[in-house]
Amino acid sequence: MPGFFFSHNNMSELNGKKDSKLAEGKVHKKKQKAFGADLKSYLKCMVPHIESGIKTSNCRNVMLSAEEVIQWSQSLEKLLASQSGQGVFREFLKSEFSEENIEFWLACEDYKKTKSDHLHGKAERIYKEFVQSDAIKQINIDYQMREATAKKAQDPTHTSFDEAQKTVYILMERDSYPRFLKSKSYLDLLKQLQTNTSK
């Protein structure tokens, strides 16, 4: 799945300018354009190339239907049950700088399928990456849950991250998911698929 590459403006060029707010606005617009371009190329991979029949090499030969994309709007569960849905939602979360939520959720799903003798290593990795207070991709959970999860991760079982995962799921369900359904990326994808279907 393509990542996002934001061009980092040389901030020293901005120094000395009287109207730094205007300059910051330009940087923000550039970031938005970069995000838009990356999402557009990602979505092109997801949408069937009906007219040309071409599948681009960096696309995973995934063909989406309007019906599947409509199902995503029924519940977050249905969205996350779809591999394509996970990808599109993850790209949306990246635009909101909150992709750690879906990454943690997916890591927990993978963790539950882990063989018992590999649990310790995976639990440690998930804890360090998402749970500990200075984690790079720290998830938004309260202090008590962070402490409880830390204890469970030290003596891991398949359910060690269940509470934290549930909290993150509810956060996505109440916060990011409704915005995703109203987002231009989701609505444009649905519109394009419906147009292709009606041709």
C-alpha positions as protocol buffer text, in pm:
chain_id: "A"
residue {
  index: 1
  type: MET
  ca { x: 0 y: 0 z: 0 }
}
residue {
  index: 2
  type: PRO
  ca { x: 147 y: 341 z: -89 }
}
residue {
  index: 3
  type: GLY
  ca { x: 265 y: 560 z: 192 }
}
residue {
  index: 4
  type: PHE
  ca { x: 250 y: 935 z: 216 }
}
residue {
  index: 5
  type: PHE
  ca { x: 552 y: 1145 z: 141 }
}
residue {
  index: 6
  type: PHE
  ca { x: 526 y: 1502 z: 260 }
}
residue {
  index: 7
  type: SER
  ca { x: 783 y: 1744 z: 133 }
}
residue {
  index: 8
  type: HIS
  ca { x: 951 y: 1911 z: 428 }
}
residue {
  index: 9
  type: ASN
  ca { x: 993 y: 2277 z: 351 }
}
residue {
  index: 10
  type: ASN
  ca { x: 1315 y: 2435 z: 457 }
}
residue {
  index: 11
  type: MET
  ca { x: 1196 y: 2630 z: 757 }
}
residue {
  index: 12
  type: SER
  ca { x: 1497 y: 2861 z: 744 }
}
residue {
  index: 13
  type: GLU
  ca { x: 1348 y: 3012 z: 427 }
}
residue {
  index: 14
  type: LEU
  ca { x: 1048 y: 3112 z: 631 }
}
residue {
  index: 15
  type: ASN
  ca { x: 1259 y: 3289 z: 894 }
}
residue {
  index: 16
  type: GLY
  ca { x: 1268 y: 3661 z: 857 }
}
residue {
  index: 17
  type: LYS
  ca { x: 936 y: 3675 z: 673 }
}
residue {
  index: 18
  type: LYS
  ca { x: 690 y: 3909 z: 838 }
}
residue {
  index: 19
  type: ASP
  ca { x: 384 y: 3709 z: 757 }
}
residue {
  index: 20
  type: SER
  ca { x: 476 y: 3363 z: 887 }
}
residue {
  index: 21
  type: LYS
  ca { x: 110 y: 3262 z: 914 }
}
residue {
  index: 22
  type: LEU
  ca { x: 75 y: 3299 z: 538 }
}
residue {
  index: 23
  type: ALA
  ca { x: 386 y: 3084 z: 491 }
}
residue {
  index: 24
  type: GLU
  ca { x: 250 y: 2820 z: 730 }
}
residue {
  index: 25
  type: GLY
  ca { x: -72 y: 2817 z: 531 }
}
residue {
  index: 26
  type: LYS
  ca { x: 125 y: 2745 z: 214 }
}
residue {
  index: 27
  type: VAL
  ca { x: 309 y: 2456 z: 383 }
}
residue {
  index: 28
  type: HIS
  ca { x: -25 y: 2314 z: 500 }
}
residue {
  index: 29
  type: LYS
  ca { x: -170 y: 2341 z: 147 }
}
residue {
  index: 30
  type: LYS
  ca { x: 133 y: 2160 z: 4 }
}
residue {
  index: 31
  type: LYS
  ca { x: 84 y: 1880 z: 257 }
}
residue {
  index: 32
  type: GLN
  ca { x: -282 y: 1855 z: 162 }
}
residue {
  index: 33
  type: LYS
  ca { x: -191 y: 1839 z: -209 }
}
residue {
  index: 34
  type: ALA
  ca { x: 65 y: 1566 z: -139 }
}
residue {
  index: 35
  type: PHE
  ca { x: -194 y: 1369 z: 56 }
}
residue {
  index: 36
  type: GLY
  ca { x: -452 y: 1417 z: -219 }
}
residue {
  index: 37
  type: ALA
  ca { x: -212 y: 1295 z: -488 }
}
residue {
  index: 38
  type: ASP
  ca { x: -114 y: 986 z: -288 }
}
residue {
  index: 39
  type: LEU
  ca { x: -475 y: 900 z: -205 }
}
residue {
  index: 40
  type: LYS
  ca { x: -581 y: 954 z: -566 }
}
residue {
  index: 41
  type: SER
  ca { x: -315 y: 712 z: -695 }
}
residue {
  index: 42
  type: TYR
  ca { x: -411 y: 460 z: -423 }
}
residue {
  index: 43
  type: LEU
  ca { x: -778 y: 483 z: -513 }
}
residue {
  index: 44
  type: LYS
  ca { x: -697 y: 442 z: -882 }
}
residue {
  index: 45
  type: CYS
  ca { x: -553 y: 104 z: -788 }
}
residue {
  index: 46
  type: MET
  ca { x: -869 y: 11 z: -602 }
}
residue {
  index: 47
  type: VAL
  ca { x: -1119 y: 114 z: -869 }
}
residue {
  index: 48
  type: PRO
  ca { x: -1167 y: -128 z: -1158 }
}
residue {
  index: 49
  type: HIS
  ca { x: -1030 y: 1 z: -1488 }
}
residue {
  index: 50
  type: ILE
  ca { x: -1341 y: -98 z: -1679 }
}
residue {
  index: 51
  type: GLU
  ca { x: -1284 y: 106 z: -1995 }
}
residue {
  index: 52
  type: SER
  ca { x: -921 y: 9 z: -2049 }
}
residue {
  index: 53
  type: GLY
  ca { x: -904 y: -325 z: -1873 }
}
residue {
  index: 54
  type: ILE
  ca { x: -558 y: -225 z: -1750 }
}
residue {
  index: 55
  type: LYS
  ca { x: -431 y: -330 z: -1410 }
}
residue {
  index: 56
  type: THR
  ca { x: -137 y: -123 z: -1297 }
}
residue {
  index: 57
  type: SER
  ca { x: 160 y: -319 z: -1168 }
}
residue {
  index: 58
  type: ASN
  ca { x: 169 y: -160 z: -822 }
}
residue {
  index: 59
  type: CYS
  ca { x: -199 y: -239 z: -763 }
}
residue {
  index: 60
  type: ARG
  ca { x: -272 y: -565 z: -593 }
}
residue {
  index: 61
  type: ASN
  ca { x: -520 y: -672 z: -861 }
}
residue {
  index: 62
  type: VAL
  ca { x: -799 y: -585 z: -621 }
}
residue {
  index: 63
  type: MET
  ca { x: -1130 y: -508 z: -785 }
}
residue {
  index: 64
  type: LEU
  ca { x: -1384 y: -321 z: -582 }
}
residue {
  index: 65
  type: SER
  ca { x: -1756 y: -314 z: -638 }
}
residue {
  index: 66
  type: ALA
  ca { x: -1998 y: -37 z: -546 }
}
residue {
  index: 67
  type: GLU
  ca { x: -2186 y: -292 z: -331 }
}
residue {
  index: 68
  type: GLU
  ca { x: -1877 y: -364 z: -122 }
}
residue {
  index: 69
  type: VAL
  ca { x: -1803 y: 7 z: -71 }
}
residue {
  index: 70
  type: ILE
  ca { x: -2168 y: 70 z: 26 }
}
residue {
  index: 71
  type: GLN
  ca { x: -2137 y: -211 z: 285 }
}
residue {
  index: 72
  type: TRP
  ca { x: -1850 y: -20 z: 448 }
}
residue {
  index: 73
  type: SER
  ca { x: -2105 y: 244 z: 550 }
}
residue {
  index: 74
  type: GLN
  ca { x: -2313 y: -10 z: 744 }
}
residue {
  index: 75
  type: SER
  ca { x: -2063 y: -51 z: 1028 }
}
residue {
  index: 76
  type: LEU
  ca { x: -1697 y: -12 z: 1115 }
}
residue {
  index: 77
  type: GLU
  ca { x: -1692 y: -389 z: 1159 }
}
residue {
  index: 78
  type: LYS
  ca { x: -1788 y: -440 z: 792 }
}
residue {
  index: 79
  type: LEU
  ca { x: -1531 y: -181 z: 681 }
}
residue {
  index: 80
  type: LEU
  ca { x: -1252 y: -354 z: 876 }
}
residue {
  index: 81
  type: ALA
  ca { x: -1362 y: -698 z: 757 }
}
residue {
  index: 82
  type: SER
  ca { x: -1270 y: -590 z: 403 }
}
residue {
  index: 83
  type: GLN
  ca { x: -901 y: -589 z: 307 }
}
residue {
  index: 84
  type: SER
  ca { x: -969 y: -303 z: 66 }
}
residue {
  index: 85
  type: GLY
  ca { x: -1174 y: -122 z: 329 }
}
residue {
  index: 86
  type: GLN
  ca { x: -885 y: -144 z: 575 }
}
residue {
  index: 87
  type: GLY
  ca { x: -654 y: 6 z: 314 }
}
residue {
  index: 88
  type: VAL
  ca { x: -880 y: 298 z: 222 }
}
residue {
  index: 89
  type: PHE
  ca { x: -962 y: 370 z: 589 }
}
residue {
  index: 90
  type: ARG
  ca { x: -593 y: 358 z: 681 }
}
residue {
  index: 91
  type: GLU
  ca { x: -513 y: 614 z: 409 }
}
residue {
  index: 92
  type: PHE
  ca { x: -790 y: 836 z: 549 }
}
residue {
  index: 93
  type: LEU
  ca { x: -653 y: 802 z: 903 }
}
residue {
  index: 94
  type: LYS
  ca { x: -308 y: 895 z: 775 }
}
residue {
  index: 95
  type: SER
  ca { x: -458 y: 1220 z: 647 }
}
residue {
  index: 96
  type: GLU
  ca { x: -579 y: 1287 z: 1002 }
}
residue {
  index: 97
  type: PHE
  ca { x: -248 y: 1177 z: 1156 }
}
residue {
  index: 98
  type: SER
  ca { x: -420 y: 901 z: 1353 }
}
residue {
  index: 99
  type: GLU
  ca { x: -320 y: 587 z: 1162 }
}
residue {
  index: 100
  type: GLU
  ca { x: -178 y: 439 z: 1485 }
}
residue {
  index: 101
  type: ASN
  ca { x: -535 y: 342 z: 1576 }
}
residue {
  index: 102
  type: ILE
  ca { x: -592 y: 107 z: 1284 }
}
residue {
  index: 103
  type: GLU
  ca { x: -231 y: -14 z: 1297 }
}
residue {
  index: 104
  type: PHE
  ca { x: -275 y: -108 z: 1664 }
}
residue {
  index: 105
  type: TRP
  ca { x: -611 y: -273 z: 1594 }
}
residue {
  index: 106
  type: LEU
  ca { x: -461 y: -479 z: 1309 }
}
residue {
  index: 107
  type: ALA
  ca { x: -158 y: -570 z: 1522 }
}
residue {
  index: 108
  type: CYS
  ca { x: -396 y: -699 z: 1792 }
}
residue {
  index: 109
  type: GLU
  ca { x: -592 y: -903 z: 1536 }
}
residue {
  index: 110
  type: ASP
  ca { x: -266 y: -1059 z: 1418 }
}
residue {
  index: 111
  type: TYR
  ca { x: -153 y: -1112 z: 1780 }
}
residue {
  index: 112
  type: LYS
  ca { x: -467 y: -1316 z: 1859 }
}
residue {
  index: 113
  type: LYS
  ca { x: -370 y: -1564 z: 1583 }
}
residue {
  index: 114
  type: THR
  ca { x: -11 y: -1600 z: 1710 }
}
residue {
  index: 115
  type: LYS
  ca { x: 119 y: -1936 z: 1830 }
}
residue {
  index: 116
  type: SER
  ca { x: 170 y: -1944 z: 2206 }
}
residue {
  index: 117
  type: ASP
  ca { x: 550 y: -1973 z: 2186 }
}
residue {
  index: 118
  type: HIS
  ca { x: 569 y: -1644 z: 1988 }
}
residue {
  index: 119
  type: LEU
  ca { x: 333 y: -1445 z: 2213 }
}
residue {
  index: 120
  type: HIS
  ca { x: 603 y: -1294 z: 2433 }
}
residue {
  index: 121
  type: GLY
  ca { x: 799 y: -1138 z: 2144 }
}
residue {
  index: 122
  type: LYS
  ca { x: 489 y: -998 z: 1974 }
}
residue {
  index: 123
  type: ALA
  ca { x: 344 y: -867 z: 2300 }
}
residue {
  index: 124
  type: GLU
  ca { x: 667 y: -682 z: 2371 }
}
residue {
  index: 125
  type: ARG
  ca { x: 674 y: -532 z: 2021 }
}
residue {
  index: 126
  type: ILE
  ca { x: 309 y: -416 z: 2038 }
}
residue {
  index: 127
  type: TYR
  ca { x: 362 y: -272 z: 2386 }
}
residue {
  index: 128
  type: LYS
  ca { x: 674 y: -77 z: 2282 }
}
residue {
  index: 129
  type: GLU
  ca { x: 526 y: 46 z: 1954 }
}
residue {
  index: 130
  type: PHE
  ca { x: 178 y: 147 z: 2070 }
}
residue {
  index: 131
  type: VAL
  ca { x: 119 y: 130 z: 2446 }
}
residue {
  index: 132
  type: GLN
  ca { x: 416 y: 254 z: 2651 }
}
residue {
  index: 133
  type: SER
  ca { x: 401 y: 622 z: 2745 }
}
residue {
  index: 134
  type: ASP
  ca { x: 678 y: 726 z: 2503 }
}
residue {
  index: 135
  type: ALA
  ca { x: 576 y: 493 z: 2217 }
}
residue {
  index: 136
  type: ILE
  ca { x: 632 y: 625 z: 1865 }
}
residue {
  index: 137
  type: LYS
  ca { x: 273 y: 536 z: 1765 }
}
residue {
  index: 138
  type: GLN
  ca { x: 116 y: 584 z: 2106 }
}
residue {
  index: 139
  type: ILE
  ca { x: -256 y: 504 z: 2118 }
}
residue {
  index: 140
  type: ASN
  ca { x: -502 y: 719 z: 2310 }
}
residue {
  index: 141
  type: ILE
  ca { x: -585 y: 520 z: 2624 }
}
residue {
  index: 142
  type: ASP
  ca { x: -597 y: 640 z: 2985 }
}
residue {
  index: 143
  type: TYR
  ca { x: -327 y: 585 z: 3246 }
}
residue {
  index: 144
  type: GLN
  ca { x: -507 y: 297 z: 3422 }
}
residue {
  index: 145
  type: MET
  ca { x: -555 y: 103 z: 3100 }
}
residue {
  index: 146
  type: ARG
  ca { x: -195 y: 170 z: 2997 }
}
residue {
  index: 147
  type: GLU
  ca { x: -73 y: 27 z: 3330 }
}
residue {
  index: 148
  type: ALA
  ca { x: -310 y: -272 z: 3316 }
}
residue {
  index: 149
  type: THR
  ca { x: -204 y: -349 z: 2958 }
}
residue {
  index: 150
  type: ALA
  ca { x: 164 y: -322 z: 3056 }
}
residue {
  index: 151
  type: LYS
  ca { x: 111 y: -586 z: 3329 }
}
residue {
  index: 152
  type: LYS
  ca { x: -76 y: -818 z: 3091 }
}
residue {
  index: 153
  type: ALA
  ca { x: 197 y: -779 z: 2826 }
}
residue {
  index: 154
  type: GLN
  ca { x: 463 y: -897 z: 3075 }
}
residue {
  index: 155
  type: ASP
  ca { x: 290 y: -1233 z: 3113 }
}
residue {
  index: 156
  type: PRO
  ca { x: 115 y: -1248 z: 2775 }
}
residue {
  index: 157
  type: THR
  ca { x: -193 y: -1447 z: 2679 }
}
residue {
  index: 158
  type: HIS
  ca { x: -400 y: -1419 z: 2361 }
}
residue {
  index: 159
  type: THR
  ca { x: -628 y: -1169 z: 2538 }
}
residue {
  index: 160
  type: SER
  ca { x: -357 y: -936 z: 2675 }
}
residue {
  index: 161
  type: PHE
  ca { x: -452 y: -645 z: 2450 }
}
residue {
  index: 162
  type: ASP
  ca { x: -829 y: -704 z: 2427 }
}
residue {
  index: 163
  type: GLU
  ca { x: -932 y: -414 z: 2654 }
}
residue {
  index: 164
  type: ALA
  ca { x: -702 y: -163 z: 2485 }
}
residue {
  index: 165
  type: GLN
  ca { x: -808 y: -288 z: 2141 }
}
residue {
  index: 166
  type: LYS
  ca { x: -1175 y: -247 z: 2232 }
}
residue {
  index: 167
  type: THR
  ca { x: -1112 y: 110 z: 2353 }
}
residue {
  index: 168
  type: VAL
  ca { x: -932 y: 201 z: 2030 }
}
residue {
  index: 169
  type: TYR
  ca { x: -1209 y: 39 z: 1823 }
}
residue {
  index: 170
  type: ILE
  ca { x: -1475 y: 246 z: 2004 }
}
residue {
  index: 171
  type: LEU
  ca { x: -1264 y: 559 z: 1952 }
}
residue {
  index: 172
  type: MET
  ca { x: -1246 y: 492 z: 1576 }
}
residue {
  index: 173
  type: GLU
  ca { x: -1615 y: 399 z: 1562 }
}
residue {
  index: 174
  type: ARG
  ca { x: -1731 y: 720 z: 1733 }
}
residue {
  index: 175
  type: ASP
  ca { x: -1472 y: 961 z: 1598 }
}
residue {
  index: 176
  type: SER
  ca { x: -1286 y: 878 z: 1275 }
}
residue {
  index: 177
  type: TYR
  ca { x: -1537 y: 641 z: 1110 }
}
residue {
  index: 178
  type: PRO
  ca { x: -1827 y: 893 z: 1082 }
}
residue {
  index: 179
  type: ARG
  ca { x: -1584 y: 1149 z: 934 }
}
residue {
  index: 180
  type: PHE
  ca { x: -1453 y: 887 z: 692 }
}
residue {
  index: 181
  type: LEU
  ca { x: -1805 y: 821 z: 560 }
}
residue {
  index: 182
  type: LYS
  ca { x: -1849 y: 1195 z: 493 }
}
residue {
  index: 183
  type: SER
  ca { x: -1500 y: 1238 z: 349 }
}
residue {
  index: 184
  type: LYS
  ca { x: -1436 y: 1334 z: -11 }
}
residue {
  index: 185
  type: SER
  ca { x: -1216 y: 1025 z: -58 }
}
residue {
  index: 186
  type: TYR
  ca { x: -1493 y: 781 z: 39 }
}
residue {
  index: 187
  type: LEU
  ca { x: -1771 y: 965 z: -147 }
}
residue {
  index: 188
  type: ASP
  ca { x: -1558 y: 1006 z: -462 }
}
residue {
  index: 189
  type: LEU
  ca { x: -1466 y: 636 z: -459 }
}
residue {
  index: 190
  type: LEU
  ca { x: -1830 y: 536 z: -423 }
}
residue {
  index: 191
  type: LYS
  ca { x: -1942 y: 778 z: -695 }
}
residue {
  index: 192
  type: GLN
  ca { x: -1675 y: 652 z: -936 }
}
residue {
  index: 193
  type: LEU
  ca { x: -1768 y: 288 z: -876 }
}
residue {
  index: 194
  type: GLN
  ca { x: -2139 y: 361 z: -920 }
}
residue {
  index: 195
  type: THR
  ca { x: -2065 y: 546 z: -1246 }
}
residue {
  index: 196
  type: ASN
  ca { x: -1853 y: 255 z: -1372 }
}
residue {
  index: 197
  type: THR
  ca { x: -2127 y: 7 z: -1280 }
}
residue {
  index: 198
  type: SER
  ca { x: -2397 y: 202 z: -1464 }
}
residue {
  index: 199
  type: LYS
  ca { x: -2192 y: 218 z: -1788 }
}
